């Protein structure tokens, strides 16, 4: 099984870091760059994108992380662990290829936060797993561009890794993130109607359902069936 990858930069502040990330991607055969609300208007003109001008030109800009992840099948939030309480699986960089090889073929997002604050807790929760680059405790965080290049290099070690593979060539039967979110919403509404898990707040209940559904090895047909089932049950509960 093979997968394709995209690099998602969330609220990057320095255009040169975006350019350096694009150059790192070009070095190791990745091409799908996505940028969520960059601070600089002229970020595509970064001089640091030597040899990666085509990646910068083709990079897509989004207003939200949700939009950037819509067509992906799995996402990893790159973050230093610090004192964060994390419920997702934590994948260290040396384990990345092993983790990817266990997944169905699909489009995998590698999500990085901005240079000053990193990813927010909400952004991390939005991803399926956490990617951590091990460092000494004295310096737990890594520069954005360095984090991207280390991750791209690790991916280049994969047996059968195919550079520049587009998401369209991935297996069609693997549901995308946006398709899974539809099921999450349907089941969430059903839980509200049936008063299931009243011990959870609405936000906790949705996070619980997202983790539960995200761990299921569903294909598109199975996901569509569960969505339809939740809709029918919801009508009966009404």
SULZILIN-V66095 format. One record per helix or strand. SS is the DSSP state (alpha for helix, beta for strand). FROM is the first residue (numbers start at 1). TO is the last residue. If there is no record, write none. Layout:
# SULZILIN-V66095
SS/FROM/TO
SS/FROM/TO
This chain:
# SULZILIN-V66095
beta/4/10
alpha/15/27
beta/32/36
alpha/43/45
alpha/53/58
beta/60/62
alpha/65/69
beta/74/78
beta/89/92
alpha/93/101
beta/107/112
beta/114/114
beta/118/118
alpha/121/126
beta/129/132
alpha/137/139
alpha/144/156
alpha/167/169
beta/174/174
alpha/177/194
alpha/202/215
beta/219/219
alpha/220/237
